[in-house]
Amino acid sequence: MRVLVSLSNRLMQRYLPDPLIFVFLLTFLVFGCAIIFTPTTATQLFNYWGEEFWGLLSFTMQMVLVLLTGHVLASSHLFKVWLGALASIPKTPGKAIILVTFISMLASFINWGFGLVIGALFAKEVAKKIENVDYRLLIASAYSGFVIWHGGLSGSIPLTISTPGHFSEELIGIVSTSDTIFSTYNLAIVLALFIIIPATNRFLMPSRKDTITIDPKLLEERASFEAASIEEQTPATKLENSRFISLIIGGTGLVFLGIYVGENGLELNLDIVNFLFLFLGILFHGTPKKFLNAVTEAVKGTGGIIVQFPFYAGLMGVMQSSGLATAVSEAFVSISTESTFFVLTFWSAGLVNLFIPSGGGQWAIQAPIMLEAAENLGVSLPKTAMSVAWGDAWTNMIQPFWALPALAIAGLKARDIMGFCVFILLVSGAVISLGLFFL
């Protein structure tokens, strides 16, 4: 097995390009397939692509803030103490891999944005504490927890169809989360992944000679958060270094969060997660000056998200408007039977996700096709929705789109972790397929 893992890593290092080149190649592929398999003209394709190119600007900003606020929070002294204490629990590389995977999965089950950031931050802290642990595998383990998100509490598809007025209400009605997130088959798949994914990551540990470690000193944030010296004190710098101002504004944010939780419970969305990270960062850094310095440092890692997400928005426009995504879905439906429908739906969603890495966007495209087919076959509509949801989460393991925040936090390239993630893709795919087929 170690030979296969080593081979996979070598292949990825040699042939997997930077995520920006990856999305360029995907763009060429989608244009080519749309020309071949749909009646769309080249002019139409360029229009679909260009018109939707900026369609994810709001989401792009949310993801930038996920990375930025998570980084800022992690660079605060108090948060470092907390993560450091948790990172001191494992005493061996194997236990470290298992704990990082488990924490990432737990955080991703609660909220996907929370999981993306917390997993990578915790992995960095573990790398500072544990000797001889492969840093690439640590970050891959942190990212592997993300495979569980769409079966968790923040799953966009099950939450969408449980909301009155959703676009597919005429087809599926209002579906309670007891039939999706908290259904027996979904909880069984989640539980199985909680057991198997950490064990798989532990099994993927390379031999001692192939282990790539990192100097803990390289993981330390630069000490750039010191307050201005006494000689430089002016009314302006006194305000910038005022703990009172940070306490008041940070407290204001927490008051709102308290009101929100009181009215909505622990119904976390991406905006609330960012809000929490932002105001905790303000409080934990102590002064506006230290907080702003931390922001300046953190923003350096957001370039990949800012540049690449518009290209994926363009891909979504081409896939949807040309009918290519519909053609892919219909191809899988055409070979489905009552017994294989959920598994083939899962696989088709996994394929579509490579080109449309957005749960909500993918559901908008696949819902009419898959729900109508499920109704014709007389199979469960809620389970059909969850099959699409799991497919959307599954192939994220080889989709650099979602790995960008974790990679930016870790200071790695996609090729550094994808050799391991391929095995997570295969194992998780087998677990989910078996769960959807037999449960």
C-alpha positions, 0 to 999 in steps of 0.5 A, a space after each residue: 500500500 505504501 508503494 501505491 501511496 508513494 506512486 500517487 504522490 509522485 504522479 501528483 507532484 509531476 503532473 498536477 498543475 497549480 489550481 489556476 491551470 487546473 481551472 483553465 484546463 477545465 474551461 477548455 474541456 467544458 467548451 469542447 464537450 459543449 460543442 460536441 455534445 450539445 447544439 450550442 454554438 461557439 458564440 453562445 458558449 462565449 456569451 454563457 461564460 462571460 455573462 456568468 463570469 462574475 456570478 459568484 462575487 458574493 460567494 467569493 467574498 464570503 470565502 475570502 473572509 472565511 480564510 482571512 478571519 480564520 487566519 486572524 483568529 488563529 494568530 491571536 495568542 489566546 487561540 494559539 493557546 487553546 489549539 496548542 493544548 488540544 494539539 498536545 494530546 496525541 503523542 505519536 504521528 499516527 495518533 496525530 493524523 487520527 485526531 486531526 481527521 476527527 476534529 476536521 470531520 466534527 467541525 465540518 459536520 457542524 458547519 462546512 466553513 468552520 470545518 475548512 478553516 479549523 481543520 487546517 489551523 489545527 493541523 498546523 498546531 499539531 505539526 508544531 508539537 509532533 515530531 516526524 509527522 508528515 506535514 502533507 498528510 496532516 493537511 490532507 487529513 484536515 481537508 478529508 474531513 470536508 467530505 462529510 459536510 453535505 451530510 451534516 448540519 449545514 448541508 445546502 441541499 437538505 436545508 434548501 428543500 426544508 425551506 418553504 418556497 424553495 424552487 423545487 417545492 412543486 416536485 418534492 414538497 417541503 422535506 423535513 431534515 428528519 428525512 434527510 440529515 437525520 434519516 437512518 441511512 444518512 446517519 449510518 453513512 456519517 458514522 461509517 465515515 467517522 470511523 473509516 476516514 481517520 483509519 484510512 488516513 492513518 493507513 496512508 502514513 508514508 514510511 519514515 524515509 518518505 515522510 516530509 516534515 516541516 520545521 515548526 519555526 516556519 509555521 510561526 506567524 511573524 511577530 508583527 503585532 506589537 503596539 507602537 512604542 511609547 515614543 510614537 504615542 499620539 492621540 491617533 496611535 492611542 486610539 489604535 492601541 486602545 484595548 477599550 475600543 476592541 473590547 466594546 466593538 468585539 462585545 457588540 458583535 457578541 451581543 448580536 450573536 447571542 441574540 441570533 442564537 436565542 432566536 435561531 438556535 445553532 443554525 449556522 451559515 457562512 455569514 454567521 461563521 465569518 461574523 463569529 471569527 471576525 469579532 473573536 479576532 478583534 477581541 482576542 488580539 486586544 487592540 485595533 492595531 494588532 488586529 489590523 496587522 494580523 489582517 494585513 498578514 492574512 490577506 496575502 493568502 487570499 489571492 488564489 480564491 479571488 482569481 480562480 472563483 470567477 472562472 468556476 462561475 463561468 464554467 457553471 454558466 456554460 454547464 447550465 445554459 448549454 445543457 451539458 450538465 443536463 446531458 450528463 445527468 440524463 445519461 446516468 438516469 437512462 441506465 438506472 434501475 430502481 435498485 441502482 438509481 441512488 448510487 448512479 445519482 450519487 456518481 453523476 453528482 460527483 462528476 458534475 461537481 468537478 465542473 460546478 463546485 457549488 451545492 446550491 448551483 448543482 442542485 438547481 441543475 440536477 433537481 428537475 431531472 433527478 426528481 422526475 426520474 425518481 418519481 417515475 421509478 417510485 423511489 424516495 425523493 428525499 433520498 434522491 436529494 441526499 444522493 445528489 448532496 453526497 455526490 457534491 461533497 464526494 469529489 471535492 476530495 480531488 477538486 482544488 476549488 475547495 482546498 484553496 483555503 486550507 492550502 493557503 493556511 498551510 502554505 502548500 500546493 494542491 499537488 502536495 496533498 492530492 496524492 493522499 486525497 485520491 485514496 480518500 476519494 476511493 474509500 469514501 466513494 465506496 462507503 457512500 455507495 454501499 450506504 445508498 445501495 443497501 440502506 
